[in-house]
Amino acid sequence: MLIIHFISVILLSTVFIFHVNDPITAAITYSLMYFLIAFATFKLKKSYDDVHNKLNTALFEINEKSNEIHTQNEQLVLAQEKLIWLNNNLGKIVEERTAKIKAQNEILIKYSHTNAHQLRGPVARLLGLVNLYKIEQNPNPDIFIEKIAKQVIEIDEVVKQINDDLGKA
């Protein structure tokens, strides 16, 4: 650009300082000036376009990053709202789960009590009847079968009660 400026000064000085009267010399001088100005304009326009394209590319990248940040911000806001809700309702959630666990524990305690006392008793009596039947010299099978049937019915009732209790839970 400095060279173009220097050439322009020389050409204009030639025309105005030396008062060139020859129309051909003046035409050539003005033509050269025109081409120098056109060339300088072309170079400036190209430089402007390059800078403009770089700025547009940078603007596009900035907009993409802005959209990405906006999306991430929305996700963070939703996560924060969920955390706030959980923090506000944490006591209630813990109470509900604790109540549920207590109810399950009560069912298990009732089941273990039923198993230890109501179910185990008839089973122990059945085992005793079987041992007694083996020990006795002339056992009467009808008596033993009647007593075994009574214990089996009792076991069946206890098992049904256990199934009902567990089914309600």
C-alpha positions in Angstrom: 0.0 0.0 0.0 2.9 2.3 0.8 4.3 1.8 -2.7 0.9 2.6 -4.3 0.7 5.8 -2.3 4.2 6.8 -3.3 3.5 6.2 -7.0 0.2 8.2 -6.8 2.1 11.2 -5.3 4.7 11.1 -8.1 2.1 10.9 -10.8 0.0 13.8 -9.3 3.1 15.8 -8.8 4.1 15.3 -12.4 0.7 16.6 -13.6 0.2 19.5 -11.3 3.7 20.7 -10.4 5.2 20.5 -13.9 2.0 21.7 -15.5 1.9 19.1 -18.2 0.1 20.5 -21.2 0.3 17.5 -23.4 -3.1 15.8 -23.4 -1.5 12.3 -24.0 0.8 12.6 -21.0 -2.1 13.8 -18.9 -4.3 11.0 -20.1 -1.7 8.4 -19.4 -1.1 9.9 -16.0 -4.8 10.0 -15.1 -5.2 6.4 -16.5 -2.4 5.2 -14.3 -4.0 7.0 -11.4 -7.3 5.4 -12.2 -5.7 1.9 -12.3 -3.7 2.5 -9.1 -6.9 3.6 -7.3 -8.9 0.7 -8.7 -6.1 -1.7 -7.7 -6.0 -0.2 -4.2 -9.8 -0.4 -3.9 -9.7 -4.0 -5.0 -7.1 -4.9 -2.4 -9.0 -3.0 0.3 -12.2 -4.7 -0.6 -10.6 -8.1 -0.5 -9.1 -7.4 2.8 -12.5 -6.1 4.1 -14.2 -9.3 2.8 -11.6 -11.5 4.5 -12.1 -9.7 7.8 -15.9 -9.8 7.4 -15.8 -13.6 6.7 -13.6 -14.2 9.8 -16.0 -12.1 11.9 -19.0 -14.0 10.6 -17.3 -17.3 11.3 -16.4 -16.1 14.8 -20.0 -14.9 15.3 -21.4 -18.2 14.2 -19.1 -20.1 16.7 -20.1 -17.7 19.5 -23.8 -18.3 18.7 -23.3 -22.1 18.8 -21.4 -21.8 22.1 -24.1 -19.5 23.5 -26.9 -22.0 22.5 -24.9 -24.8 24.1 -24.4 -22.8 27.3 -28.1 -22.0 27.3 -29.1 -25.7 27.0 -26.7 -26.6 29.7 -28.1 -23.8 31.9 -31.6 -25.2 31.4 -30.5 -28.7 32.4 -28.8 -27.3 35.5 -31.8 -25.3 36.4 -34.0 -28.4 36.1 -31.5 -30.4 38.2 -31.4 -27.7 40.8 -35.2 -27.6 41.0 -35.3 -31.3 41.5 -32.7 -31.1 44.2 -34.7 -28.3 45.9 -37.8 -30.4 45.7 -36.0 -33.4 47.2 -34.5 -31.3 50.0 -37.9 -29.8 50.8 -39.6 -33.2 50.8 -36.7 -35.3 52.2 -38.2 -35.5 55.7 -41.5 -36.7 54.3 -39.9 -39.3 52.0 -37.8 -40.6 55.0 -40.9 -40.8 57.2 -42.9 -42.7 54.5 -40.1 -45.2 53.9 -39.6 -45.6 57.7 -43.3 -46.3 58.2 -43.2 -48.8 55.3 -40.2 -50.6 56.9 -41.8 -50.6 60.3 -44.9 -52.2 58.8 -42.8 -54.8 57.1 -41.0 -55.5 60.4 -44.2 -55.9 62.2 -45.4 -58.5 59.6 -42.1 -60.3 60.0 -42.3 -60.3 63.8 -45.9 -61.6 63.6 -44.8 -64.3 61.1 -41.8 -65.4 63.2 -44.1 -65.6 66.3 -46.7 -67.6 64.3 -43.9 -69.9 63.0 -42.3 -70.3 66.5 -45.5 -70.9 68.5 -48.6 -71.7 66.4 -46.9 -73.8 63.6 -44.0 -75.4 65.6 -46.4 -76.7 68.3 -48.5 -79.0 66.0 -45.3 -80.2 64.2 -43.7 -81.1 67.5 -46.8 -83.0 68.6 -46.8 -84.9 65.2 -43.2 -85.9 65.8 -44.1 -87.0 69.3 -47.0 -89.1 68.0 -44.7 -90.7 65.5 -42.1 -91.5 68.2 -44.8 -92.8 70.5 -46.2 -95.0 67.7 -42.8 -96.5 67.2 -42.2 -97.2 71.0 -45.6 -98.7 71.8 -46.0 -102.5 71.7 -49.4 -102.8 70.2 -50.4 -99.4 69.0 -54.0 -98.6 68.0 -53.6 -97.0 64.5 -57.0 -95.4 64.6 -56.2 -93.3 67.7 -52.9 -92.2 66.2 -54.4 -91.4 62.8 -57.2 -89.4 64.5 -54.6 -87.4 66.5 -52.3 -86.9 63.5 -55.3 -85.7 61.4 -56.2 -83.2 64.1 -52.6 -81.8 64.1 -52.5 -81.7 60.3 -55.7 -79.7 60.3 -54.3 -77.3 62.9 -51.1 -76.9 60.7 -53.2 -76.2 57.7 -55.2 -73.5 59.5 -51.9 -71.9 60.6 -50.5 -72.0 57.1 -53.6 -70.4 55.7 -53.5 -67.7 58.4 -49.8 -67.0 57.5 -50.7 -66.8 53.8 -53.5 -64.4 54.5 -51.3 -62.2 56.7 -48.5 -62.1 54.1 -51.0 -61.5 51.3 -52.3 -58.4 53.1 -48.8 -56.9 53.3 
